[in-house]
């Protein structure tokens, strides 16, 4: 019997010691002093986002979707100072965090490894920061990186398929532009110092590669011969090619868009195009000239694009003048 009580007492003692260790461990993890608990480095994330590209360059013109990479922002608290980006400020900690003239409601959660704060006096619903080095921060970093890698893979694949499909558009347009185009133009001033030239004749000659010549009868400063074009790309509204109305929003869903474009033929694409233009820049001795060549009434038959007229717009940035008018092929 004595031996039995000794065993029971030993088991009971082990249970008490185990409970004390657990309690001690928890008390170390959760600091009841907010001033000490908030000290350290914290990080907040902005997730990657799939969106529509802004077609302002040749590179963007070959994309159907774009991906904005994730970003992060760090904040560091010590006993008296807080560092935001590269700027250091004094702060006071009470029921709110006061930094300069701003007051933030805040909460420490999940074992004080998450800091939430907001500029309003309502429930915290603003920025979420993770304690750098904590398990939660590592898990969130992995979650952000995995999501971005998956989105990047799907967007890249979609854009590769889109480029392979639409390369025929730019190639066919440049081939159809080969030759000399001529017509009347009107000029308007685009800046306060610009001078509206008198109407005149304009002539454009394109070799189908990278060389182009242009002459406008009203001003010799705009004229150039055999200049190399750069930042050249065909611009068009993807909505029509995708079978959407101009006012419809293009879905930012790579899988859905891939299903739409994977079986598109060149004939289908050209039959759906409602607007197209070939844009490029030319550097001359007097500055940079930007032009846009926009054909109308496209016809695509037997693998060849043709059209009779086009609207030619020339932006003479250095002179503050824009000239425009329809041109027809003369040879």
C-alpha positions as CSV (number, residue, x, y, z in Angstrom):
1,X,0.0,0.0,0.0
2,X,2.8,2.4,0.9
3,X,4.4,1.7,-2.5
4,X,1.1,2.4,-4.2
5,X,0.9,5.9,-2.6
6,X,4.5,6.7,-3.6
7,X,3.7,5.9,-7.2
8,X,0.5,8.1,-7.1
9,X,2.4,11.0,-5.5
10,X,5.1,10.8,-8.2
11,X,2.6,10.9,-11.0
12,X,0.8,13.9,-9.4
13,X,4.2,15.7,-8.9
14,X,5.1,15.2,-12.6
15,X,1.7,16.6,-13.6
16,X,2.2,19.7,-11.5
17,X,5.7,20.3,-12.9
18,X,4.5,19.9,-16.5
19,X,1.7,22.4,-15.9
20,X,4.2,24.9,-14.4
21,X,6.5,24.5,-17.4
22,X,3.6,25.1,-19.8
23,X,2.4,28.1,-17.9
24,X,5.9,29.5,-17.8
25,X,6.4,29.0,-21.5
26,X,3.1,30.8,-22.3
27,X,4.0,33.8,-20.1
28,X,7.3,34.2,-21.9
29,X,5.5,34.2,-25.3
30,X,2.9,36.8,-24.4
31,X,4.3,40.0,-23.0
32,X,1.8,41.9,-21.0
33,X,3.8,45.2,-21.4
34,X,2.6,46.7,-24.7
35,X,5.7,49.0,-24.9
36,X,8.0,46.0,-24.9
37,X,5.7,43.8,-27.0
38,X,5.5,46.2,-29.9
39,X,9.3,46.6,-30.1
40,X,11.0,44.9,-33.1
41,X,10.6,44.8,-36.9
42,X,7.2,44.2,-38.6
43,X,6.3,43.6,-42.2
44,X,3.1,44.1,-44.2
45,X,2.4,42.7,-47.7
46,X,0.5,43.8,-50.8
47,X,-0.4,40.8,-52.9
48,X,0.3,40.4,-56.6
49,X,-2.5,41.4,-58.9
50,X,-3.5,40.4,-62.4
51,X,-4.6,43.4,-64.5
52,X,-4.9,44.8,-68.0
53,X,-1.7,46.2,-69.5
54,X,-1.4,49.9,-70.5
55,X,-0.3,49.7,-74.1
56,X,2.2,52.5,-74.4
57,X,5.2,50.5,-75.8
58,X,6.0,47.7,-78.3
59,X,6.5,45.3,-75.3
60,X,3.1,46.0,-73.8
61,X,1.4,45.6,-77.2
62,X,2.0,41.9,-77.1
63,X,0.4,41.3,-73.7
64,X,-3.2,40.4,-73.1
65,X,-2.8,40.6,-69.3
66,X,-0.1,41.9,-67.0
67,X,0.9,41.1,-63.5
68,X,1.7,43.7,-60.8
69,X,4.2,42.1,-58.4
70,X,3.7,41.8,-54.7
71,X,5.3,44.4,-52.5
72,X,6.1,44.7,-48.8
73,X,6.6,47.5,-46.3
74,X,8.5,47.3,-43.0
75,X,8.0,49.3,-39.8
76,X,10.4,49.1,-36.8
77,X,9.7,50.1,-33.2
78,X,12.4,50.6,-30.5
79,X,11.9,52.1,-27.1
80,X,11.3,55.7,-28.3
81,X,11.6,55.7,-32.1
82,X,9.6,54.2,-35.0
83,X,11.2,53.8,-38.4
84,X,8.9,54.0,-41.4
85,X,10.7,53.4,-44.7
86,X,13.9,55.4,-44.2
87,X,12.3,58.0,-41.9
88,X,12.5,58.0,-38.1
89,X,9.9,59.5,-35.8
90,X,9.1,59.7,-32.1
91,X,6.1,57.8,-31.0
92,X,3.9,57.5,-27.9
93,X,2.1,54.3,-26.9
94,X,-1.2,54.2,-24.9
95,X,-4.6,53.1,-26.0
96,X,-3.4,54.4,-29.4
97,X,-0.1,54.7,-31.2
98,X,0.7,58.4,-31.7
99,X,3.2,59.1,-34.5
100,X,3.7,62.8,-35.1
101,X,0.2,64.3,-35.6
102,X,-1.4,60.9,-36.4
103,X,-3.2,58.6,-34.1
104,X,-3.6,54.9,-34.9
105,X,-5.9,52.3,-33.2
106,X,-3.9,49.1,-32.8
107,X,-4.1,45.5,-31.7
108,X,-1.6,42.8,-31.0
109,X,-2.9,39.4,-31.8
110,X,-1.8,35.7,-32.3
111,X,0.7,35.7,-29.5
112,X,1.7,39.2,-30.3
113,X,3.1,38.2,-33.7
114,X,0.5,40.2,-35.6
115,X,0.0,44.0,-35.3
116,X,-3.1,45.5,-36.7
117,X,-3.7,49.3,-36.9
118,X,-5.9,51.8,-38.5
119,X,-6.3,55.6,-38.6
120,X,-10.0,55.4,-37.5
121,X,-11.5,55.0,-34.1
122,X,-13.6,52.0,-35.2
123,X,-12.6,48.3,-35.1
124,X,-9.2,47.6,-36.5
125,X,-9.6,46.7,-40.2
126,X,-6.6,48.3,-41.8
127,X,-3.0,47.3,-42.3
128,X,-1.8,44.0,-41.0
129,X,1.8,43.6,-40.0
130,X,3.6,40.4,-39.1
131,X,6.5,40.2,-36.7
132,X,9.7,39.6,-38.7
133,X,11.1,36.1,-38.0
134,X,7.9,34.7,-36.5
135,X,6.2,31.5,-37.8
136,X,3.2,33.6,-39.0
137,X,5.5,35.9,-41.0
138,X,7.2,32.9,-42.7
139,X,3.9,31.3,-43.5
140,X,2.5,34.6,-45.0
141,X,5.7,35.1,-47.1
142,X,5.4,31.6,-48.5
143,X,1.7,32.2,-49.2
144,X,2.4,35.5,-51.1
145,X,5.3,34.0,-53.1
146,X,3.4,30.8,-54.0
147,X,0.4,32.9,-55.2
148,X,2.6,35.2,-57.3
149,X,4.5,32.3,-58.8
150,X,1.3,30.6,-59.9
151,X,-0.2,33.8,-61.3
152,X,3.1,34.7,-63.2
153,X,3.1,31.2,-64.8
154,X,-0.5,31.5,-66.0
155,X,-0.1,35.1,-67.2
156,X,3.2,34.3,-69.0
157,X,1.7,31.3,-70.8
158,X,-1.4,33.3,-71.8
159,X,0.7,36.1,-73.2
160,X,2.9,33.7,-75.1
161,X,-0.2,32.2,-76.8
162,X,-1.6,35.6,-77.5
163,X,1.6,36.9,-79.0
164,X,1.9,33.8,-81.3
165,X,-1.7,34.4,-82.4
166,X,-1.5,38.2,-82.9
167,X,2.0,38.4,-84.5
168,X,0.2,37.8,-87.8
169,X,-1.7,41.1,-87.3
170,X,1.4,43.3,-87.1
171,X,3.2,41.3,-89.8
172,X,0.3,41.6,-92.2
173,X,-0.2,45.3,-91.5
174,X,3.4,46.1,-92.2
175,X,3.3,44.1,-95.4
176,X,0.1,45.9,-96.6
177,X,1.7,49.3,-95.8
178,X,4.6,48.8,-98.2
179,X,4.7,51.5,-100.9
180,X,3.9,55.2,-101.1
181,X,0.8,56.8,-99.6
182,X,-0.4,60.3,-100.2
183,X,-3.2,62.7,-99.3
184,X,-4.2,66.0,-97.9
185,X,-3.7,67.0,-94.3
186,X,-4.9,69.7,-91.9
187,X,-2.8,71.0,-89.0
188,X,-3.7,72.0,-85.4
189,X,-1.5,73.6,-82.7
190,X,-1.2,71.3,-79.7
191,X,0.7,73.7,-77.4
192,X,0.5,77.4,-76.7
193,X,3.6,78.0,-78.8
194,X,2.5,75.8,-81.7
195,X,1.6,77.2,-85.0
196,X,-1.3,75.7,-87.1
197,X,0.2,75.3,-90.5
198,X,-1.7,75.8,-93.7
199,X,-3.4,72.6,-95.2
200,X,-1.2,70.8,-97.6
201,X,-0.1,67.4,-99.0
202,X,1.6,64.6,-97.1
203,X,3.4,61.6,-98.5
204,X,4.6,58.5,-96.7
205,X,6.8,55.8,-98.1
206,X,7.5,52.6,-96.2
207,X,9.8,49.7,-97.2
208,X,8.1,47.1,-94.9
209,X,11.1,46.8,-92.6
210,X,12.4,49.6,-90.5
211,X,13.0,52.5,-92.9
212,X,10.4,55.2,-93.7
213,X,10.3,58.5,-95.5
214,X,7.8,61.3,-94.9
215,X,7.2,64.7,-96.5
216,X,4.6,67.4,-95.6
217,X,4.4,70.4,-98.0
218,X,3.8,73.1,-95.3
219,X,6.9,72.7,-93.2
220,X,10.3,71.2,-94.2
221,X,11.3,70.6,-90.6
222,X,8.9,67.6,-90.5
223,X,10.3,66.1,-93.6
224,X,12.7,63.1,-93.4
225,X,14.1,60.4,-95.7
226,X,14.9,56.8,-95.0
227,X,14.8,57.1,-91.2
228,X,14.7,54.1,-88.9
229,X,11.5,53.7,-87.0
230,X,11.6,52.6,-83.3
231,X,9.1,51.8,-80.5
232,X,6.9,50.4,-83.4
233,X,3.8,48.3,-82.6
234,X,0.4,47.5,-83.9
235,X,-2.3,48.7,-81.5
236,X,-5.9,47.4,-81.6
237,X,-8.8,46.8,-79.2
238,X,-8.6,43.2,-77.9
239,X,-12.3,43.3,-77.1
240,X,-13.4,42.7,-80.7
241,X,-10.9,39.9,-81.2
242,X,-12.1,38.2,-78.0
243,X,-15.7,38.5,-79.2
244,X,-16.6,41.2,-76.7
245,X,-18.3,44.5,-77.2
246,X,-16.1,47.7,-76.9
247,X,-17.8,48.6,-73.6
248,X,-17.3,45.1,-72.1
249,X,-14.7,44.5,-69.5
250,X,-12.0,42.0,-70.4
251,X,-11.9,39.3,-67.7
252,X,-8.6,39.2,-65.8
253,X,-8.8,35.4,-65.7
254,X,-5.9,33.7,-67.7
255,X,-7.7,30.4,-67.9
256,X,-10.9,31.9,-69.2
257,X,-9.1,34.0,-71.8
258,X,-6.9,31.1,-72.9
259,X,-10.1,29.1,-73.7
260,X,-11.3,32.0,-75.9
261,X,-8.1,32.6,-77.9
262,X,-6.6,29.1,-78.3
263,X,-8.5,28.2,-81.5
264,X,-8.7,31.7,-83.0
265,X,-7.7,31.9,-86.7
266,X,-6.2,34.9,-88.5
267,X,-9.4,35.2,-90.6
268,X,-11.5,35.4,-87.4
269,X,-9.2,38.0,-85.8
270,X,-9.2,40.3,-88.8
271,X,-13.0,40.0,-89.2
272,X,-13.5,41.1,-85.6
273,X,-11.0,44.0,-85.5
274,X,-12.9,47.3,-85.3
275,X,-9.9,49.6,-84.9
276,X,-6.2,49.1,-85.7
277,X,-3.2,51.4,-86.0
278,X,0.6,51.0,-86.6
279,X,2.4,53.5,-84.3
280,X,6.1,54.3,-84.2
281,X,8.6,57.1,-83.5
282,X,11.2,58.6,-85.7
283,X,14.2,60.6,-84.5
284,X,15.3,63.4,-86.8
285,X,17.8,66.3,-86.6
286,X,15.0,68.5,-85.3
287,X,13.6,66.1,-82.6
288,X,11.3,63.1,-82.3
289,X,8.3,62.7,-84.5
290,X,5.5,60.2,-83.6
291,X,3.2,58.8,-86.3
292,X,0.1,56.6,-86.3
293,X,-1.1,54.9,-89.4
294,X,-4.7,53.6,-89.0
295,X,-6.2,51.8,-92.0
296,X,-10.0,51.4,-92.6
297,X,-12.1,48.7,-94.3
298,X,-9.7,45.8,-93.8
299,X,-9.9,42.8,-96.1
300,X,-8.1,39.6,-95.3
301,X,-8.1,36.9,-97.9
302,X,-5.8,34.0,-98.8
303,X,-3.4,35.0,-96.0
304,X,-3.0,38.6,-97.2
305,X,-4.3,41.9,-95.7
306,X,-5.4,44.8,-97.9
307,X,-7.0,48.2,-97.6
308,X,-7.3,51.3,-99.7
309,X,-7.2,54.2,-97.3
310,X,-5.8,55.1,-93.9
311,X,-5.7,57.9,-91.4
312,X,-2.2,59.3,-90.9
313,X,-1.6,61.3,-87.8
314,X,1.8,63.0,-87.3
315,X,2.7,64.5,-83.9
316,X,5.5,67.0,-84.1
317,X,6.1,67.3,-80.4
318,X,9.0,69.8,-80.6
319,X,7.0,72.1,-82.8
320,X,3.7,71.8,-80.9
321,X,1.8,70.8,-84.0
322,X,-0.3,67.8,-85.1
323,X,-1.1,67.1,-88.7
324,X,-3.7,64.5,-89.9
325,X,-5.5,63.4,-92.9
326,X,-6.5,60.4,-95.0
327,X,-3.9,58.9,-97.4
328,X,-4.3,56.5,-100.3
329,X,-1.8,54.2,-101.9
330,X,-0.2,55.8,-105.0
331,X,2.4,53.1,-105.8
